């Protein structure tokens, strides 16, 4: 199997391609139904290759057929949020497209690992598994792994550290209801609560909770795409190089924490073939209850159906 | 362009030079008493520049004057213990080398941050501090980063996960008495105890303590230099980039953790001016007892140093 395909060459898809080119040596095909758009962006990136020393080829294609045989397919299509709207409301806009892509991926790249970036990510990851018939371990949603990257960054900023030695764990749904786990967040191994008061941690978690909204509000016409693209590239790298990274990704739960039938983020080991193992963190009663409540909402959204 | 000098062109020094040059942050000077050796290795490095893409200068020299105005000096010079040689002879020889280096560092690079790598680490660091008469913040020992990276690697290997997602702290002296803190070991933030049984953890701790010895046993003659060189470069990077990196390293303690007047591995922040802060983390009674024992072992070395009249 060869290469990574990215379906959708808007800001999220294109930046994912760009970060993959910067950090991995795997060929990337950008697919976009809008004629010429992905080819133009891929060409622009390849023209930077002599300066940036890319070890891979990027190309564009207008037809979904170009994903044939891909090792990884990244789903980055769809409408993004506008200021004031929540992620769940995008389900109606994006569900039909994602369902169609799921059927196309099942047909054209039946052995691939899929990374879903389209919002609302947990509901669409759930839908993708249903429509593709893929095992749940091969459909990963870019959920809390993004919130966790953001939490690492704000913790590092607050402690005046580089984020390299900061790990931060966020689980649950990729929404306002995300659940941050401070005792699973560490700096060079030292638990965060030893270095910061509970009130400070709460303030940083709240900042992360609304980080996506903040970017939508500030940018006006777009949602975030640098951090999502960087995180997606990390997942791609973990899969194609079989790195066995420990990251909280959204996947269809099957009894973990007593939840089944919808996708939520939990820490997992990610390598070739997708999720090798789900790691269940120890949650207190309140955290558990919040996850169960989130699961119900994701299920309701996933069953709400898209626009015809 | 900033400047890093590496004293000692042996395997550890040369590997450190390789990693530091790759950072592209500073010119690198490699100093050794053996004529031709640092020059040869530096030239060999420069030949790889077109392929490896570093643009900084790497030069080799036998003259300490060439370390002039270095921002960082990495001290790796010293002899390795040979069969039949007792530790006391090794200590005398390496303390002598460190004294000469320290006098030259104080003379030519009076504002530098000194990273001690030569063994016995905690004693050599003390000799460098005393002879340079530098403030304590600017002499730091490379022990904890190396011992921790070994512990992290062993954990990653046992769990079959990416080593970069594993964090762990090893404190104390750089020797068999080192203290791997199992409660601070984590994988993607998940505490090690949730991923591994105690027996396995104990086995990895024991292997970490003997990590250097395991490699010496394989090599027969010689000791580890890939991980030590990478560890020295990691610390150099923290200084050059002004990272305030939170890492375990050997520092001169003045009461922290209840110890005074010795170098001991503790969590600290390393940045542009050297050590910025020593972090006191919570230790279990067992961990504190192990650290006490480690501190005692280092104190013995310091007494020996005093008998050699360093900095006196």
Boltz contact constraints between the chains, C-beta under 6 A:
constraints:
  - contact:
      token1: [A, 160]
      token2: [B, 244]
      max_distance: 6.0
  - contact:
      token1: [A, 161]
      token2: [B, 244]
      max_distance: 6.0
  - contact:
      token1: [A, 161]
      token2: [B, 246]
      max_distance: 6.0
  - contact:
      token1: [A, 162]
      token2: [B, 243]
      max_distance: 6.0
  - contact:
      token1: [A, 167]
      token2: [B, 188]
      max_distance: 6.0
  - contact:
      token1: [A, 167]
      token2: [B, 189]
      max_distance: 6.0
  - contact:
      token1: [A, 169]
      token2: [B, 189]
      max_distance: 6.0
  - contact:
      token1: [A, 184]
      token2: [B, 189]
      max_distance: 6.0
  - contact:
      token1: [A, 184]
      token2: [B, 190]
      max_distance: 6.0
  - contact:
      token1: [A, 185]
      token2: [B, 189]
      max_distance: 6.0
  - contact:
      token1: [A, 186]
      token2: [B, 167]
      max_distance: 6.0
  - contact:
      token1: [A, 186]
      token2: [B, 186]
      max_distance: 6.0
  - contact:
      token1: [A, 186]
      token2: [B, 189]
      max_distance: 6.0
  - contact:
      token1: [A, 187]
      token2: [B, 246]
      max_distance: 6.0
  - contact:
      token1: [A, 188]
      token2: [B, 167]
      max_distance: 6.0
  - contact:
      token1: [A, 188]
      token2: [B, 246]
      max_distance: 6.0
  - contact:
      token1: [A, 189]
      token2: [B, 167]
      max_distance: 6.0
  - contact:
      token1: [A, 189]
      token2: [B, 168]
      max_distance: 6.0
  - contact:
      token1: [A, 189]
      token2: [B, 169]
      max_distance: 6.0
  - contact:
      token1: [A, 189]
      token2: [B, 184]
      max_distance: 6.0
  - contact:
      token1: [A, 189]
      token2: [B, 185]
      max_distance: 6.0
  - contact:
      token1: [A, 189]
      token2: [B, 186]
      max_distance: 6.0
  - contact:
      token1: [A, 190]
      token2: [B, 184]
      max_distance: 6.0
  - contact:
      token1: [A, 190]
      token2: [B, 281]
      max_distance: 6.0
  - contact:
      token1: [A, 243]
      token2: [B, 162]
      max_distance: 6.0
  - contact:
      token1: [A, 244]
      token2: [B, 160]
      max_distance: 6.0
  - contact:
      token1: [A, 244]
      token2: [B, 161]
      max_distance: 6.0
  - contact:
      token1: [A, 244]
      token2: [B, 162]
      max_distance: 6.0
  - contact:
      token1: [A, 245]
      token2: [B, 162]
      max_distance: 6.0
  - contact:
      token1: [A, 245]
      token2: [B, 165]
      max_distance: 6.0
  - contact:
      token1: [A, 246]
      token2: [B, 161]
      max_distance: 6.0
  - contact:
      token1: [A, 246]
      token2: [B, 165]
      max_distance: 6.0
  - contact:
      token1: [A, 246]
      token2: [B, 187]
      max_distance: 6.0
  - contact:
      token1: [A, 246]
      token2: [B, 188]
      max_distance: 6.0
  - contact:
      token1: [A, 267]
      token2: [B, 188]
      max_distance: 6.0
  - contact:
      token1: [A, 269]
      token2: [B, 161]
      max_distance: 6.0
